Amino acid sequence: MIPHILIVEDERAIQIALSGLLKREGYTVETTSTGEEAIERMREDPFDLVLTDLALGRGISGMDVLRESKKIRSEAAVIMITAHGSEKIAVEAMKAGAEEYVPKPFNNDEIRVVVARALDRTRLEREHRLLLERIERDYGFGSLIGSGRDMQRVFETIGKVAETDLTVLVRGESGTGKELVAQALHQRSARGKRPFVAMNCAAISRELVESELFGHEKGAFTGADARRAGKFESADGGTIFLDEIGDMPLETQAKVLRVLEERSFERVGGNQPIAVDVRVVAATHRDLEAQVKSGEFREDLYYRLKVVEIQIPPLRDRTEDIPALADRFLEQVAERLDREKKKITAAAVTRLAAYDWPGNVRELRNAVEQAAVMAEGEIDEADLALGASGGSGKSVGSSGNFSEAKKSAVENFERTFLLDALRSNEGNISRTAQAIGMVRQSLQQKIRELELRSEDWK
């Protein structure tokens, strides 16, 4: 987006010189010679930067233009041009919100640098604001949709404990949204601007889990060619989310307990304690109480994790939320793929509500995203590829071998979805993985399985 600049200068020669200079720099430039006209222009059209003379002759002054600019569009940068000897007034302008001031006489290089610097700052502030808005939308209660009593209890607990440093154990079936709860706890805490680091304990081999969590020193084991920071070190000052902690090996559980109690650890192959300040949020779909009784999970760690417990209900127990969830997923897939949001018929919503969702919210999201990609028009019930208990859509078919048809439908969806995502992210594997919520290595493996080639998404 090309920056839009307004020049307010009553000396015609200076106005023409500034306009020509900034247009040659590639900016869109408008000019005016009075403060009154400048304020009128600002109300009609948003400017990224206002370059105004402090003294504008009769009528409204440059200081008035500055004050009105901050009222109309506070994020717009204002640069003041001052006459020799008016530095004191220029300082007052800085206190009132001016980005910088340039004394006369000035040279072209000075103007170029000051304008570029001010536009860079406003761009960064705008991007930061948009990022915070997106985080709030995606990781605030907005992504944790729920109108029933159980979900309202989840929201209430998050609101009460987010600002604390208490350890939280999130429980629920696979696919219910446990990581969203962890992200909401993080974003609503004082640690919200610090790192949020997630690790799925079930996805890492027993041999590598400690290296992933605590890092390793060079030469700690075969292949350890350099020192590497682990998840705890990366999360310092923020939050670490230990998903599927019920799958963590017993020997690793003891070391995690030490971090919780002593706030320190050693890297694999090292003996130097590393202090760390992290909040721990853990999650599991397993029966930890039974695992404690069988000796598969440490009792002391269990009680250390279960300071606060949040139980997420399965989707089959909150079918009233399915229409709102489906609508949210349609918005997200449309934004991610830069497409118009698909509409969904009442019959399709009824079909979604009648299904028992063994894969919970994750399965609903996948079904809605597949339908959004595959449906030619609005999404009808025939566009929904669900499991056997919910009936299958046209992607699976009502005849032939069910397993083969389902496998074919899933592969077709994965192929279409991943190709669209790769094209949207210009073939960048890391960016694509982040955008669709996959681990980079998992995405690479899926690309190999589907035999996708780089020329397919270029």
PEUR-V295516 format. One line per field, one symbol per residue. phi: phi as a letter, one per 40 degrees, with the letter a starting at -180 (. if undefined). A space follows every 10 residues. Layout:
# PEUR-V295516
phi = ???
This chain:
# PEUR-V295516
phi = .cdbbbbbac cdccdccccc cccccgccbb babbcccccc ccccacbcab bbccbbgcgc cccccdcccc ccaccccbbc bbcdgbcccc cccccchcca bbcccbbccc cdcccccccc cccccccccc ccccccccbc cdcccabccc cccccccdcc bdccbccbbb bicdgchccc ccccdcccbc cdcccbbbac cccbcdcbcc cccbgacdgc adgccacbcc cccccdgbbb bbcfccccdd ccdcccdccc cbfaabccgb bccbcabbcb bbaabccccc ccccgcbccc cdcccccbbb bccccccacc ccdccccccc cccccccfbc cccbcccccc ccccccfccf ccccdccccc ccccccbccb cccccbcccb gbccccgbbg ccccccdccc cccdcccccc ccccbfgccc ccdccbgbcd cccccccccc fcbdccbc
